[in-house]
Amino acid sequence: MAVSEGLAENLLEELRLTYVAQLPGRVDEIEGLVLELEKTDDYIDVYGALYRSVHSLKGSGGTYGFPIVTSICHQFEDYLALMDQIHARSSAINTDLLLGYIDVLRETCRAVQDSVTTFATVEASLSKLKKLATPNTLSGLLVESSPLHVSIIKEILNDYPANLSVVNDGITALHRLMTETFDFIITSQEVGDLNGTAMVAALRLSRSVNRNNKIILLTSNKIDNLPEKFKPNIVIKKDSHIQENIQSAVNSIFF
């Protein structure tokens, strides 16, 4: 039996409403894992469960039309990854920050249930949490689908006071740039969904706090005829000199 467009829309709306109804419970589960992480003797397993729960909520936020949930969980994941990188057992500071993300998720739950469509206070809270998570560092967004180039750029930035978030497509990057605060952006031209120059143009035209950020564009091809207001600050060719050229460009950000 064929499904009418109206029936399909009704089914999607029912799924969306179910998601909204279940969202507080999912946040409760994540909070429980955060609190367990502080006192457990099985840190690795609880940490893994927490990361998977946040990752799952991140994906479902986009699926059901709530990109703000996805943005919060992206930043939550970034901080969890930072904890993992420094092999930190949960401390009072870590717990406070993790619970800060829970508070932001709860605020978002209330707003979503009240059919609020703008989230300025949530975005402001996210910005404060990022500064607390990585004090005295610059926050960068890397948009790159090549594991090799991600590895090269991460290695270069290890020598700088920088916290780097990584995404592999332009649409996800643009969503994050609309809701989070970054100090600089490094993007490849050749990424999925929305290429680098299109993402840069959309950002420059937006009202995002990131619209005037310094942007480094990596590309395999020559980029011509871009209007001045849409141009990245630095364009780097993906060739045998890419590592030294990225190093020089990164120096221009920090010094």
Residue pairs with C-beta under 8 A, 6 or more apart in sequence:
15 64
16 64
16 65
19 60
19 64
19 66
20 64
20 112
20 113
23 69
23 109
23 112
24 106
24 109
26 53
26 57
27 57
27 102
27 105
27 106
27 109
29 53
30 50
30 53
30 54
30 57
30 102
30 105
31 99
31 102
33 46
33 49
33 50
33 53
34 50
34 95
34 98
34 99
34 102
35 95
36 46
37 43
37 46
37 47
37 50
37 90
37 95
37 98
38 90
38 95
40 46
43 89
43 90
47 80
47 83
47 84
50 80
51 77
51 80
51 84
54 73
54 76
54 77
54 80
55 73
55 77
57 69
57 73
58 69
58 70
58 73
58 74
58 76
58 77
59 70
60 69
61 67
61 68
61 69
61 70
61 72
61 73
62 69
62 70
62 175
66 108
66 112
67 175
67 179
68 108
68 119
68 122
68 123
68 179
69 105
69 108
69 112
70 175
71 123
71 126
71 175
71 176
71 178
71 179
71 180
72 101
72 104
72 105
72 108
72 122
72 126
74 165
74 167
74 172
74 176
74 180
75 101
75 126
75 129
75 130
75 165
75 180
76 98
76 101
78 133
78 163
78 165
79 97
79 98
79 101
79 129
79 133
80 98
82 133
82 134
82 163
83 90
83 94
88 94
90 98
97 129
97 132
97 133
100 125
100 129
100 132
101 129
103 125
104 122
104 125
104 126
104 129
107 121
107 122
107 125
108 119
108 122
111 119
111 122
119 179
123 179
123 180
126 179
126 180
126 181
127 180
127 181
130 139
130 163
130 180
130 181
133 163
134 163
136 161
137 161
137 162
137 163
138 160
138 161
138 162
138 163
138 183
138 184
138 253
138 254
139 162
139 163
139 165
139 181
139 182
139 183
139 184
140 157
140 162
140 163
140 164
140 165
140 182
140 183
140 184
140 185
140 186
141 164
141 165
141 166
141 167
141 173
141 176
141 177
141 182
141 184
141 185
141 186
141 187
142 150
142 153
142 154
142 164
142 165
142 166
142 167
142 185
142 186
142 187
143 167
143 168
143 169
143 170
143 173
143 185
143 186
143 187
143 188
143 191
143 196
143 199
144 150
144 153
144 166
144 168
144 186
144 187
144 188
144 191
144 218
145 168
145 169
145 188
145 190
145 191
145 192
146 188
149 188
149 218
149 238
149 242
150 166
152 242
152 243
152 246
153 164
153 186
153 246
154 164
154 166
156 243
156 246
156 247
156 250
157 164
157 250
160 250
160 254
161 254
162 254
165 176
165 182
167 173
167 176
168 191
168 192
169 191
169 192
169 193
169 194
170 187
170 191
170 192
170 193
170 194
170 195
170 196
170 198
170 199
171 193
171 194
172 193
173 185
173 187
173 191
173 194
173 199
174 194
174 199
174 202
174 203
176 182
177 185
177 203
177 206
177 208
177 210
178 206
178 208
181 209
181 210
182 210
182 213
183 213
183 253
184 213
184 214
184 215
184 216
184 253
185 200
185 203
185 210
185 213
185 214
185 215
185 216
186 215
186 216
186 218
186 246
187 196
187 199
187 200
187 215
187 216
187 217
187 218
187 232
188 196
188 217
188 218
188 219
188 238
189 195
189 196
189 197
189 217
189 218
189 219
189 220
189 221
189 223
190 196
190 219
190 220
191 199
194 202
196 217
196 218
196 219
196 232
197 217
197 223
197 226
197 230
197 232
200 215
200 217
200 230
200 231
200 232
201 226
201 230
203 210
203 211
203 213
203 215
204 211
204 229
204 230
205 211
205 230
214 233
214 234
214 252
214 253
215 232
215 233
215 234
216 232
216 233
216 234
216 235
216 236
216 246
216 249
216 250
217 223
217 232
217 234
217 235
217 236
218 236
218 238
218 242
218 246
219 235
219 236
219 237
219 238
220 237
220 238
222 237
223 235
234 249
234 252
236 242
236 245
236 246
236 249
237 245
